[in-house]
């Protein structure tokens, strides 16, 4: 993943200068490889014979074997549960892990993926560990770009941004990943190209889209969106593909369309060309602030999502917000 090299080099500079923070906030778009980056850093830090100048673990010591197998006792990963939150019990477990001595390595690494899914209670519980760091513990907090993290958490971390690669780099990585798949499982080139556009060049997200059901659901969702906006489909029918793809993917889709609406309103080009006809029509018939109003509504839905809301209800709420942008004569009756 060549696009990670810049962030990796900057981090190695901190390590070489003895400036590796006890808490690092790694930020990047969904699908740029934040988890892989954190795993690689954790493996480097526990390696017995790592070359810190080049950022290369030896790959042969016991620590490297355990890290590669995902069974290293001094590397812990904390992710949102089914409720889409990182709960306070998980942070209590992290705190207990942080105060103990390393079992087999010279340090311990805790990865929180995603820090923007900490609720108030779990964030407050994490503060004590951040405020009183042990010398042999490194905390890696992963944050999706645009998703808020409490200021009290952010202020106690150093930040590192992983930039999204350009189209050429993203397409090259995706082509290599697809080439490594069994021939029968490889998505068609046009599917990959479409996935890259929908993923906004986030390579791993594009691979997920190209090999999964998202694109077919997205195409159905776009068709339903158009028909609902024209009054040709009921709300419950229109919301079905959004429900099927899950709340996070549905919000990602709505957010992309709202961003395109803002771009068109400002005289720019949309990223999702297939939705441009409807979005251009809406941009011509609404003031530019309506796009930002939609983005605010989407962010509210995302915040509510950590409390296990109903994806179908949230999709319906956002569809109604979009429909309000239609000229009154074009809306469905009632």
Protein Blocks (a to p, Z undefined) as FASTA:
>chain_A
ZZlmmmmmmmmmmmmnopacfbdcddddehiopmmmmmmmmmmmmpmkbcfknopaehla
mklmmmmnopafkbccddddfkopacfklmmmmmmmmmpccfklmbdcdddddfklccfk
lmmmmmmmmmmccfkbccdddddehiacdfklmmmpccdddddddfklmmmmmmmmmmmp
cfklpccfklmmmmmmmnnopaklmmmmmmmmmlmmmmmmmmmmmmmmnopacfklmmmm
mmmnojklmmmmmmmmmmmmmmmmnopacfblmlmmmmmmmmmmpcfklmmmmmmmmmmm
mmmmmnopafklmmmmmmmmmmmmpcfklpceZZ
